[in-house]
Amino acid sequence: MTDPLDPVDARILDILQYDAGLSVAEVAEQVGLSASPCWRRIKRLEDGGLIRKRVTLLDPGKLGLNFEVYAIVKLTLPSRENLEAFESAVGAWPEVMQCATITGREDYVLRIVTSDMHAFDRFLREKLLSLGLVSDCESHIVTRGVKNVTALPLERITPHLVRESG
């Protein structure tokens, strides 16, 4: 989406990123619109790619997925072919919640969620290390989550991205 957001669009995005389960009527009421214009705005935000997906966030602890690890991965040779092969494999592994390329000596950081240390060990041995692409993996076990949010800080959007209505 290349058009700047107006304050109503920004408010719709903020409302939906905290609760995507709200009906269009509920969102419309919060932004001071009727349902039809609000629905059109939401549709435009979706079509423009600002709203990528609407999901339900689950409680990992209540589902027995209590073991979280950040793994810093270095490839044996970070060639284009190896990077693509690694990223393709990571994309197919449900244990990997996030994967990002990083700067520095290492190549990737992975956020991995499993049921326990044994499941994580199996993941390391049977998936990550069996690829034959990894020269080093440094694992950092999460002992306690302090903050975990999904909402973007929309108040930090640069002024040129939000135009005043009028």
RANOR-V221422 format. One record per residue. RES is the residue in one letter. PSI is psi as a letter, one per 40 degrees, with the letter a starting at -180 (999 if undefined). OMEGA is omega in degrees with one decimal (NA if undefined). Layout:
RES:PSI:OMEGA ; RES:PSI:OMEGA
This chain:
M:h:-177.0 ; T:d:179.0 ; D:i:177.3 ; P:i:177.4 ; L:i:169.1 ; D:i:-177.0 ; P:d:178.6 ; V:d:176.1 ; D:d:-179.7 ; A:d:178.9 ; R:d:176.9 ; I:d:179.0 ; L:d:-178.9 ; D:d:179.1 ; I:d:-176.5 ; L:d:-179.7 ; Q:e:174.6 ; Y:d:178.8 ; D:g:-179.4 ; A:e:-180.0 ; G:e:178.5 ; L:i:175.5 ; S:i:176.7 ; V:d:179.3 ; A:d:179.4 ; E:d:177.5 ; V:d:-179.0 ; A:d:179.7 ; E:d:-178.0 ; Q:d:-179.6 ; V:e:176.6 ; G:f:176.6 ; L:i:168.6 ; S:i:-172.3 ; A:d:-175.7 ; S:d:177.6 ; P:d:177.7 ; C:d:178.7 ; W:d:179.5 ; R:d:177.7 ; R:d:179.3 ; I:d:179.3 ; K:d:178.7 ; R:d:177.9 ; L:d:175.1 ; E:d:-179.3 ; D:d:179.5 ; G:e:176.5 ; G:e:177.4 ; L:d:171.8 ; I:h:-177.5 ; R:d:-173.2 ; K:i:172.8 ; R:h:-173.9 ; V:i:172.0 ; T:h:179.1 ; L:h:-178.5 ; L:i:177.4 ; D:h:-176.3 ; P:d:-179.3 ; G:d:-179.9 ; K:e:178.3 ; L:e:179.0 ; G:e:178.8 ; L:g:-171.4 ; N:e:-172.3 ; F:h:-177.7 ; E:h:-176.6 ; V:i:167.4 ; Y:h:-178.7 ; A:h:177.0 ; I:h:-170.4 ; V:h:173.0 ; K:h:177.7 ; L:i:178.1 ; T:d:177.4 ; L:h:-177.2 ; P:f:175.9 ; S:i:179.1 ; R:d:-179.5 ; E:d:179.7 ; N:d:177.4 ; L:d:-179.8 ; E:d:178.9 ; A:d:179.3 ; F:d:-177.9 ; E:d:176.6 ; S:d:179.1 ; A:d:-179.0 ; V:d:179.8 ; G:d:-178.8 ; A:e:-176.8 ; W:h:-177.7 ; P:d:179.2 ; E:d:-178.4 ; V:h:-179.3 ; M:d:178.8 ; Q:i:174.8 ; C:h:179.0 ; A:i:170.1 ; T:i:-177.2 ; I:i:175.7 ; T:i:178.6 ; G:a:-176.6 ; R:d:-178.7 ; E:i:-174.9 ; D:d:-174.0 ; Y:i:164.8 ; V:h:179.9 ; L:h:169.4 ; R:h:-173.1 ; I:h:177.7 ; V:h:176.5 ; T:a:-178.4 ; S:d:-177.6 ; D:a:-177.8 ; M:d:179.7 ; H:d:177.6 ; A:d:177.5 ; F:d:178.1 ; D:d:177.0 ; R:d:177.4 ; F:d:-180.0 ; L:d:-174.1 ; R:d:-170.8 ; E:d:-178.3 ; K:c:-170.9 ; L:d:-175.6 ; L:d:-179.7 ; S:e:176.3 ; L:d:-176.2 ; G:e:-178.5 ; L:e:-171.3 ; V:h:176.3 ; S:d:-179.0 ; D:i:176.0 ; C:h:177.7 ; E:h:-175.4 ; S:h:177.3 ; H:h:-178.1 ; I:h:177.7 ; V:h:179.1 ; T:d:177.5 ; R:h:175.8 ; G:h:-179.6 ; V:d:179.4 ; K:h:178.2 ; N:g:-178.7 ; V:i:175.2 ; T:e:-177.0 ; A:h:176.1 ; L:i:179.6 ; P:g:-174.5 ; L:d:176.7 ; E:e:179.4 ; R:e:178.3 ; I:h:179.8 ; T:i:-174.8 ; P:d:-177.5 ; H:e:178.2 ; L:e:177.6 ; V:h:178.6 ; R:i:178.1 ; E:i:176.5 ; S:i:177.9 ; G:999:NA
